[in-house]
Structure formats: C-alpha cells, structure tokens
C-alpha cells in the first residue's frame, strides 16, 4: 500500500500588527527619505555646460558615460565601479559588526518596499485581525473591492518604481514626455513592465521569504557578529518565568513577560524573539516598541526586549548595576575602518588627480613599416584622443625617441601636428604617419606627447618605431 507524504509545509501568511514607538518612527523616516531619494533623484538637474546632459545622476548607456553631479565616469574607468562595490560591501560589514542587521531592518529595498505595501494593505483592509478575518471570509463584495483596490495600488507603486528606474538611464523629462505620449521604446517599456511585476511579487507576496530564503546576508551574518555587536535581545533573567498577570497581583516569583505575544504579532518575519537571536530577525526593532508599550501599560520599566550586546548581558548577570556600553573601537571594526579609508582615499586621490584628456596609440600591424623612395622609413599609427571636457579643445602632438622625425596627420579637415581638434566629451581619431631617415636600430622606443594648447597639460603614450624585421 502506497502512502503520500507531504515533505513541504505551506508557508503560513504573516499579518504584522500595527505598532507605534521609537523604532517604528525611525523606520518611517528611513522609508520616506530613501523612497524620496529614489523617486526624486532622476529629476535633479546639474549644469555641465551646453555639450553635456544636465541630469544630475545619469547612466548613459548609449553615450557610454555615467554622471553623478560633478563626476563623470568613462568606460575605461570601470575600476571606480569596483571601488564603489568594495566600499559598499565593507561599509555593510562595518555597520553589521557594530549594529547588527540594521541595514536589513531599515534600509534594504526589500524591507522599504514591503513596509510600503503592508501600509497600503493596512489602510485599505484594516489591521492584523481585520486582514486575517478578510482572508478567511468567503467571496463577497467587500472582499473583492478591498482586495482589488489593494492590488491596484500595489501595481501602481510597481509602475512608479519601474518608471523611476528607467529614468536613471535616460533624460527624465524627455522620457516622461515619450511615455505619456506612448512613444517610449520597446526596451524602456519592457524594463518598466518587468520591474513593475518584480516589485509587485517581491513586496506583495514574497516579503519575508526573500529575507529568509533568497538573501544570502542572513546566512553569513554570524561571521560578522561578535560579543560587542548590537542585536535584538530578550532579557530572560527579568522576563522568566513568563505568564499572565492581573492588575493588583504581586510580581513575586514571576517574570515581567506577561506572555501577551505582542512582540510576535508585530514582527514582519513572524518569529518569537524570546527564543533567542534567529536567522530571520532583521533587527527592525518593532518588537521592542511593542514590548515597551506593554511595559508602560502595566507600570514596569522598559527594556525587557532591547538592542543589546552579549558582553553587556554577561556583565549585568554578575553586576546588576552595570551600565550598558557599546565598544566601537575593537579589532574587527579597526580592520574595516582601515580598508574603508584605504579604498576611499585611493578613489578620492584618483578623482582629484585624473586628467581631462587621454591618448591611445595603435601601431599598424600590416605593414609594420614602409620604406620610402628617398630611403626614409615610415611607421603608421592610429591615435585616439579622449577629450573628457565639455568644450572643444585644441591639441598638439610631438614624438620623443627618434631624431629628425617627420609627422604627417590625416583626419577630418586639414589637421596638422600643431593643431588637432577634439570634440567635447568624445573621442577623436587621427591617422599619424611618422617617418625618419636617422635610425640605427631595428626598433626604437618612442613616446607620443599630446599637449593641451590652452592649459599646457600633457599626456603620453609609449609605442615602437620599427625599421627592420627578421634577417
């Protein structure tokens, strides 16, 4: 006889209850600020001149540029992106070692948008008990319009989220005009639609499951924690034995936890923090607000659940009068600070000292040299001048390494070595023919010098001058 076994339990829906307190206020502030930055940033303007886009933050995929206010990144400067990613990762580790998973609880996009979606759900359908009752009720007009309105607002938020994202890669006012006139490209529409539904699914349905099952951060968080890391802690010495309490009864022999489960019902991941630190905990602090509100009602001190460190807990166990301390300077944080300062300093130095022009010299491979009728040897090169300013520039080029060199330039117009024009924020290409009759070796090292005729700035590029190959 065969039996069917269900190896996987269905995920129970979580209905976070509304709570108000210090940490809920911080989460509201964080959500408003972060969403404001995300939605408003593409509309900020920054004057770079007439030959450059005036959008403050723009990733121009077509023009192959990235703009952040006064900083402009070219494709060959992709190492700045690597530096930013290193700073972000080490910064996250540094914050986690000090304050635990506050990034997850306050600033992670998954948390921010989920908070927004839950708020919409609460406004339309009611608080925890009302939402549970609505989900368990049979189909009715009330259920249809409340659920329908909730999902409509969720989709609207998703559209705004996807729309804001594509604005970072296009001129926002122009793209907005194209969208409302149904003239936007297929790529833009595809990105908006995909991000609309990904936001809708992740914040509307996946929610805490992203944090628990999809995000790797929860898996390796313990590697970043130590005994001085702030974590959400339940004071078992004070709270146990827990049990119900009636007004007027003595607290003798009882813990201060009245087993009301308020800390559980407000938790966005549905855990019981009284069971200790768990992988699902995102350190949002809502359980602290809930517990503090209960303590206020029954006339007991706050702090039964609080941000705390393991060392503080151990110290209070032996000395009840111990005052909590947060040790910021310790070996782990020093390592992170040194790395942050080193990488940040290198990036800052590179930005402050970067040249506004660059030159690339490519030697012809076939033929590598030409012998002219008068006995001179000529090498041909392609030079690419990167003008990283937003104005037309005039340059001159010279060569070191060979004597009596003759330079001939081919390109648009009638270029000469003393005057090479370069369009703003672009790459200008020229053909250089270098010849000489004064050579003594089969190949010589040469240096091409590009000079800005206005500022006097000079950049160099090394190459070879070849006069003979083989025997």
Order of alpha helices (4+ residues) and beta strands (2+ residues): alpha-beta-beta-beta-alpha-alpha-alpha-alpha-alpha-alpha-alpha-beta-alpha-alpha-alpha-beta-alpha-alpha-beta-beta-beta-beta-beta-beta-beta-beta-beta
